[in-house]
Amino acid sequence: MTKDISDSLVVNEWKSLFTNDIAWLSSKGEAPAPFEFDAYRSEFKGKKIHYDQFTIDRCDASGNLDYVAYHFHMVVKEIKSNETVGDKLFSAVAILKRDSAGKWKIALLAYKD
């Protein structure tokens, strides 16, 4: 990943994993808000992001809802300089909803570093 991928198939496919009305839950105790895909798209213009140590801690489903609690390590580097601008371990939870076609999509996402 050494170039701008903001308009690539990778980003467009990534967006298809979420419901149209996905909400973002802040770790600062704020009410859920719309997930700003355009803000993330701009991140892919000049940065490369690497995820590792991805571990699912718990997953449970009931009817058309599912939740996944997980944690992961993320390193963010500037594409031009290869400088590391972020290196964090995150805990997260995703609430998924099954759509009418039976496909699971993320409806709520929350991170805590």
N, C-alpha and C positions, 0 to 999 in steps of 0.2 A: 504494500500500500504506500506508494510514493507520489501520488498525484491527487489532484482534486477529484473526489468521487461524489460531489454533492448532487449531481444529476445522473448518477449511474444507476444501473439496474439493481445494484446492491442496496442502495438507499431506498429506491422505490419498492423493492421487495420487502425490505425491513418495515416500511410503513404499512404494508398489507397485513402485518401480524396484529394490528390494533383495531379496535372498534372505531367507527367514525366519531363517536362521542367520548373517546378515552379521556379520563381525568388524571391529573398528576397530584399526588398528595405530598405536600412539603414536609420536610423533617422539622420545620420551625413551628408546627402546630397550627398552620393556616388551613383554611377550608380548601377542599379539592378544587383545582382549577383546570381549565382546558390544557391539554398537552400541546406545546408549541412546536410542531414539526419543523416550521421554517427556521426557528432558532437552531435546532439540531442540524438541519441541512447546511447552515452556514458554518457550523463547526467542522464539517467534513471538507470544506474548501481548503483549509490550511493546516489541518491537524490529522494525524493518524492515531487511531485508538486501538490498543491491544488489550484484550481481556484474557485472563487466565485464572487458575485456581477457582473455577466456577463450580460451586457445590450446592446442590439442592438439599436443604435442611428438612423440609416437610412439604408434602403435597397432598391435598385432599379435595375431593369433589362431592357435590351433592346436587343432583338434578342438573340444571343448566349453568351452575356456578362452580368455580374451582378456585383454589388459592394455592400459590406456590411461595414458600419462604426460602430464600437462598442468599448466598454471599459470594462475592467475587473480587478479584484484584483487577485494577484498571491502570494502565500506563498511557499517558497522552503525550505525544511528541509533535513539535512543529515540523512540517514536511520540509521546508526550505533549509532549516538549520540542524534538524534532527535533535534539537534541544528538548529535554524532558520538561514539560510544563505541568504535569500532574501525575501523581503516583499514590493511589489510595486503595484501601480495602473498604468495600461497601457491604452493608446488609440491605436486603431488599425484600419487598413482597409485591406480588402481582395477583390481581383478581382477574380471572378469565371468565368469559361468558360464551356459551355455545350459541352460534347463530342458527338460523333456520335450515342451513345446509349441513349442520352438524360439525362445523369447523370451530375450534376454540380460538378466541381472539382476546387480547389483553384489553380490559375495560378500565382498570385502575392500576397505577404504578407508583411505588414509593421507594425511595432510597434513603439510607442513613449512613454517613461515613464516620 
